[in-house]
Amino acid sequence: MNTQYFDGLIVGGGLVGAAMALSLAEQGKHIALLEPSPPSLDLQSTDKHWDARIYAISPSNEAFLRSLQAWPEAQRTQSVLKMDVQGDAGGRIEFDAQAIHTPHLTSIVENRWLLQALWQRLHAYCNVTIFAHTATTLTQEIDAISLHLDNGDILSAPLLMAADGANSWVRSQTDIHTDSKPYHHHGIVANYQVQKPHGATARQWFKDGDVLAYLPLPEQQISIVWSSHQAQALMALSDAEFAEQVAAQGEHSLGKLTPIGKRFAFELILRRPANMYAPRIALLGDAAHTIHPLAGQGVNLGFGDVQALSQLLRLAKDWGSLKTLRSYEAQRLHAVRSMQMGCDGLFHLFKPQNTPLSWVRNSGLNMVNQLSGLKNHLIRQAMGL
Ligand SMILES: Cc1cc2nc3c(=O)[nH]c(=O)nc-3n(C[C@H](O)[C@H](O)[C@H](O)COP(=O)(O)OP(=O)(O)OC[C@H]3O[C@@H](n4cnc5c(N)ncnc54)[C@H](O)[C@@H]3O)c2cc1C
């Protein structure tokens, strides 16, 4: 069987793997991208329905995606100008783009349109070879790593980048130990037409241990993410009944909610692989970390991985050397762990059994809200500015 040689192999062509492939293709490198289910490229701009899976992309990651010319058209994005976070006993913190002299705090985009934008650019490069297959085995040599595909092909390169998601097959082939902690919550996502203007404001409520976010979409619509311990009961409700629950949990701030499209639930798990690399393997995106969605940082962390690794590989002589892989981990692990701990800490701080902490957590929010210097520093950090 013939072996095909590349500068790098990428397993998984989701947002993170596709961005990695594009970034390396731009450097003129020969890349093999393994993705068993490549996305459809014929989305209709007339399709008014917004994807229920949406992301709040930080300005620094937006700039990166724009530099790759992989940013959805303007009518499929929504700028967020303000954020309003409310605790469970009168605590409140508000952020405003104007206060930190930035055009917007974050941008909302849909999963399938961002994926399409990335894949459309990928198809423009002849140095990226796409394999719509899975690998059956992985073999390590001293200076290379090889994948044996289910169609008999063998691909080899000095480095394998694993972007194959939370249950990464590549990671399972290594001896990297993964610490997995279920939150016993599911995230429910759905979209609504709202009665009152949302004012380009992202709203969030911490209530009874649940976390609900309203994210603005164009044309007086919103997307919601509800992290709940009673997701099974909520998913059993009719669309109209669930919409009423969402409106009540959000204090009827936007009036009546009319459902658009389907709702989905996904299990929330904190995953912390002990390392972000194994010999000749780098983990990226959800393969390297998963996080509670309360700060909307899941995919942002993944794009951070891509930028760091891509920058390192630009200068590295041997892409898969221990030195390169250690540098990658050194650059990313602290940022990833800090964000994981921050979101995990907030989630537990607002759990209902923490009632003695109720005063502390709510006054804390109010106190930070008064300290504009600290508040603006925090939001700038979250935005990657
Ligand atoms: C329903 C839902 C809603 C979400 N909402 C939000 C949100 O609002 N905000 C947010 O920040 N995050 C959200 N997330 C998390 C976010 O989707 C992830 O952080 C992000 O998609 C990670 O991207 P990724 O490319 O690393 O992994 P994935 O998107 O999981 O992509 C992995 C890719 O690898 C491919 N693959 C899998 N196995 C193999 C294999 N063996 N060989 C080859 N390829 C393989 C898959 O087909 C897939 O294309 C949500 C997740 C879900 C499931």
The ligand as an SDF file (V2000), in Angstrom:
LIG
                    3D

 53 58  0  0  0  0  0  0  0  0999 V2000
  -25.4840   21.2980   20.7300 C   0  0  0  0  0  0  0  0  0  0  0  0
  -24.2230   22.0650   21.1030 C   0  0  0  0  0  0  0  0  0  0  0  0
  -24.2980   23.4430   21.3500 C   0  0  0  0  0  0  0  0  0  0  0  0
  -23.1510   24.1720   21.7070 C   0  0  0  0  0  0  0  0  0  0  0  0
  -23.2580   25.5140   21.9360 N   0  0  0  0  0  0  0  0  0  0  0  0
  -22.1440   26.2330   22.2280 C   0  0  0  0  0  0  0  0  0  0  0  0
  -22.1910   27.6500   22.4250 C   0  0  0  0  0  0  0  0  0  0  0  0
  -23.2560   28.2500   22.4280 O   0  0  0  0  0  0  0  0  0  0  0  0
  -21.0200   28.3310   22.6580 N   0  0  0  0  0  0  0  0  0  0  0  0
  -19.7960   27.6840   22.6790 C   0  0  0  0  0  0  0  0  0  0  0  0
  -18.7360   28.3370   22.8430 O   0  0  0  0  0  0  0  0  0  0  0  0
  -19.7320   26.3530   22.5330 N   0  0  0  0  0  0  0  0  0  0  0  0
  -20.8590   25.6180   22.3010 C   0  0  0  0  0  0  0  0  0  0  0  0
  -20.7590   24.2860   22.1310 N   0  0  0  0  0  0  0  0  0  0  0  0
  -19.4320   23.6950   22.1790 C   0  0  0  0  0  0  0  0  0  0  0  0
  -18.7490   23.9470   20.8410 C   0  0  0  0  0  0  0  0  0  0  0  0
  -19.6130   23.4260   19.8480 O   0  0  0  0  0  0  0  0  0  0  0  0
  -17.3890   23.2910   20.8150 C   0  0  0  0  0  0  0  0  0  0  0  0
  -16.5360   23.8880   21.7700 O   0  0  0  0  0  0  0  0  0  0  0  0
  -16.7360   23.4480   19.4350 C   0  0  0  0  0  0  0  0  0  0  0  0
  -17.6030   23.0180   18.4120 O   0  0  0  0  0  0  0  0  0  0  0  0
  -15.4690   22.6090   19.3850 C   0  0  0  0  0  0  0  0  0  0  0  0
  -15.0100   22.5330   18.0650 O   0  0  0  0  0  0  0  0  0  0  0  0
  -14.0610   21.3420   17.6380 P   0  0  0  0  0  0  0  0  0  0  0  0
  -13.7890   21.6030   16.1840 O   0  0  0  0  0  0  0  0  0  0  0  0
  -12.9390   21.2200   18.5920 O   0  0  0  0  0  0  0  0  0  0  0  0
  -14.9300   20.0120   17.8250 O   0  0  0  0  0  0  0  0  0  0  0  0
  -16.2370   19.5290   17.0680 P   0  0  0  0  0  0  0  0  0  0  0  0
  -17.0930   20.6650   16.6740 O   0  0  0  0  0  0  0  0  0  0  0  0
  -16.8320   18.4660   17.9260 O   0  0  0  0  0  0  0  0  0  0  0  0
  -15.6760   18.8890   15.7250 O   0  0  0  0  0  0  0  0  0  0  0  0
  -15.0170   17.6450   15.7130 C   0  0  0  0  0  0  0  0  0  0  0  0
  -14.9630   17.1430   14.2800 C   0  0  0  0  0  0  0  0  0  0  0  0
  -14.2260   15.9220   14.2640 O   0  0  0  0  0  0  0  0  0  0  0  0
  -14.8980   14.9750   13.4660 C   0  0  0  0  0  0  0  0  0  0  0  0
  -14.5490   13.6510   13.9910 N   0  0  0  0  0  0  0  0  0  0  0  0
  -15.0160   13.0440   15.1030 C   0  0  0  0  0  0  0  0  0  0  0  0
  -14.4510   11.8410   15.2600 N   0  0  0  0  0  0  0  0  0  0  0  0
  -13.5860   11.6980   14.2210 C   0  0  0  0  0  0  0  0  0  0  0  0
  -12.6890   10.6600   13.8360 C   0  0  0  0  0  0  0  0  0  0  0  0
  -12.5600    9.5460   14.5530 N   0  0  0  0  0  0  0  0  0  0  0  0
  -11.9480   10.8420   12.7190 N   0  0  0  0  0  0  0  0  0  0  0  0
  -12.0680   11.9900   11.9860 C   0  0  0  0  0  0  0  0  0  0  0  0
  -12.8930   12.9970   12.3140 N   0  0  0  0  0  0  0  0  0  0  0  0
  -13.6440   12.8470   13.4220 C   0  0  0  0  0  0  0  0  0  0  0  0
  -16.3720   15.3020   13.5930 C   0  0  0  0  0  0  0  0  0  0  0  0
  -17.1170   14.8430   12.4620 O   0  0  0  0  0  0  0  0  0  0  0  0
  -16.3450   16.8280   13.7070 C   0  0  0  0  0  0  0  0  0  0  0  0
  -16.4610   17.4370   12.4360 O   0  0  0  0  0  0  0  0  0  0  0  0
  -21.9020   23.5140   21.8170 C   0  0  0  0  0  0  0  0  0  0  0  0
  -21.8320   22.1330   21.5850 C   0  0  0  0  0  0  0  0  0  0  0  0
  -22.9720   21.3970   21.2490 C   0  0  0  0  0  0  0  0  0  0  0  0
  -22.8520   19.9050   21.0300 C   0  0  0  0  0  0  0  0  0  0  0  0
  1  2  1  0
  2  3  1  0
  2 52  2  0
  3  4  2  0
  4  5  1  0
  4 50  1  0
  5  6  2  0
  6  7  1  0
  6 13  1  0
  7  8  2  0
  7  9  1  0
  9 10  1  0
 10 11  2  0
 10 12  1  0
 12 13  2  0
 13 14  1  0
 14 15  1  0
 14 50  1  0
 15 16  1  0
 16 17  1  0
 16 18  1  0
 18 19  1  0
 18 20  1  0
 20 21  1  0
 20 22  1  0
 22 23  1  0
 23 24  1  0
 24 25  2  0
 24 26  1  0
 24 27  1  0
 27 28  1  0
 28 29  2  0
 28 30  1  0
 28 31  1  0
 31 32  1  0
 32 33  1  0
 33 34  1  0
 33 48  1  0
 34 35  1  0
 35 36  1  0
 35 46  1  0
 36 37  1  0
 36 45  1  0
 37 38  2  0
 38 39  1  0
 39 40  1  0
 39 45  2  0
 40 41  1  0
 40 42  2  0
 42 43  1  0
 43 44  2  0
 44 45  1  0
 46 47  1  0
 46 48  1  0
 48 49  1  0
 50 51  2  0
 51 52  1  0
 52 53  1  0
M  END
$$$$
